[in-house]
Amino acid sequence: MLYLLAVIGALTVAVLLWRAFGPDRVDTAPSRRFVAPDDDPDFLRKLGEQRKKKPDDEE
């Protein structure tokens, strides 16, 4: 019985070490980083360009 508990403990430790330090797994879904429009430099640049093209009759 003691040997069975030792084997289970050793396997548990081995699996935890493998998960912590093993090779990186390939993600099944590509991770996307969502950026809010007010934090996106491209969006702000395009918005600035549109504002320059637009006549200033509203301001």
N, C-alpha and C positions, 0 to 999 in steps of 0.2 A: 504494500500500500504506500509506503514511504517513497519507493522508487517511482510509482505512478505520479505522485504529487510533484516529485522532483522533475520528471519529464514534462509535465504540464507547465510547471513554472519556467523551465528552461525554454520551452517553445514560446511561451508568452513573452519572455524577455527577448528572444530572437526575433519575433515578429515586430515587437516595438522598436528594436534597434534597426531592423530592416526598413520600417516605415519612416524612421527619423533620419537615417543616414544612407539609405539605399539609393539606387539610381532614380532620377526624376521620371515621373510617369508622364506620358503624353496626354494632354488634355483632350477629351473627346469633343468638346465644343470650344471654339476659339473665344478667348476672353476679350471682351470689348470694354473699353474705358469710355464711359459716357461723360461728356463735358457739357455743362450748362452753356447756353448761348452767350451769356455775359462773361464767361470765362474763356471762351474760344477765341483765340487771336485772329483766326481767319474770318470768323463771323464779324468781329468788330472792325476788321479792315474793310470788308465788303460793305458793311453798314456805313462806314466813313466815306467810302467812294460813292455810294448811292446818295448820301447827303450832300456831297459836293456837286453832283450832277443835277440835283433837284433845285428848282428856283426857290429863293428865300421869301416867298410871299406868305408863308404860314407863320413865320417867326416875327 
